[in-house]
Amino acid sequence: MTTLFYPPLFSALVFEPPQIVDLITSLVVALAVGQLAGKLRRQMVQATEGERTIRRIY
């Protein structure tokens, strides 16, 4: 989060409009990456289950 590097240092308090924009942007990016990571994990679990099924068949 870039807001941590504005004065006062290492504070999550937001005082100026650019800091609010940075905070919102960081939040949107974090939520999007979290959703993509969750989707990738679900696909990985499905692929692993499919591999196990194929191994049992053969």
C-alpha positions as CSV (number, residue, x, y, z in Angstrom):
1,M,0.0,0.0,0.0
2,T,1.5,3.3,-1.1
3,T,-0.4,5.1,1.6
4,L,2.0,3.7,4.2
5,F,4.8,5.9,2.7
6,Y,3.1,9.2,3.0
7,P,3.7,11.3,6.1
8,P,3.2,10.3,8.8
9,L,5.2,7.2,7.9
10,F,3.7,3.7,8.4
11,S,0.3,5.1,9.3
12,A,-2.9,3.8,7.6
13,L,-4.7,7.1,8.2
14,V,-5.7,8.9,5.0
15,F,-5.5,12.7,4.9
16,E,-5.3,13.7,1.2
17,P,-7.3,12.8,-1.9
18,P,-4.3,11.2,-3.7
19,Q,-3.9,8.9,-0.7
20,I,-7.6,8.0,-0.9
21,V,-7.1,7.1,-4.6
22,D,-4.1,5.0,-3.8
23,L,-6.0,3.2,-1.0
24,I,-9.0,2.4,-3.2
25,T,-6.8,1.3,-6.1
26,S,-4.8,-1.0,-3.7
27,L,-8.0,-2.4,-2.4
28,V,-9.4,-3.1,-5.8
29,V,-6.2,-4.8,-6.9
30,A,-6.0,-6.9,-3.8
31,L,-9.6,-8.1,-4.2
32,A,-9.1,-8.9,-7.9
33,V,-5.9,-10.9,-7.2
34,G,-7.6,-12.7,-4.3
35,Q,-10.5,-13.7,-6.6
36,L,-8.1,-14.9,-9.3
37,A,-6.0,-16.9,-6.8
38,G,-9.1,-18.6,-5.5
39,K,-10.3,-19.5,-8.9
40,L,-6.9,-20.9,-9.8
41,R,-6.9,-23.0,-6.6
42,R,-10.3,-24.4,-7.4
43,Q,-9.2,-25.3,-10.9
44,M,-6.0,-27.0,-9.5
45,V,-8.1,-29.1,-7.1
46,Q,-10.4,-30.1,-10.0
47,A,-7.4,-31.1,-12.1
48,T,-5.9,-33.1,-9.3
49,E,-9.2,-34.9,-8.8
50,G,-9.4,-35.6,-12.5
51,E,-5.9,-37.0,-12.5
52,R,-6.8,-39.3,-9.6
53,T,-9.9,-40.5,-11.4
54,I,-7.8,-41.3,-14.5
55,R,-5.2,-43.1,-12.5
56,R,-7.9,-45.3,-10.9
57,I,-9.4,-46.1,-14.3
58,Y,-6.1,-47.2,-15.7
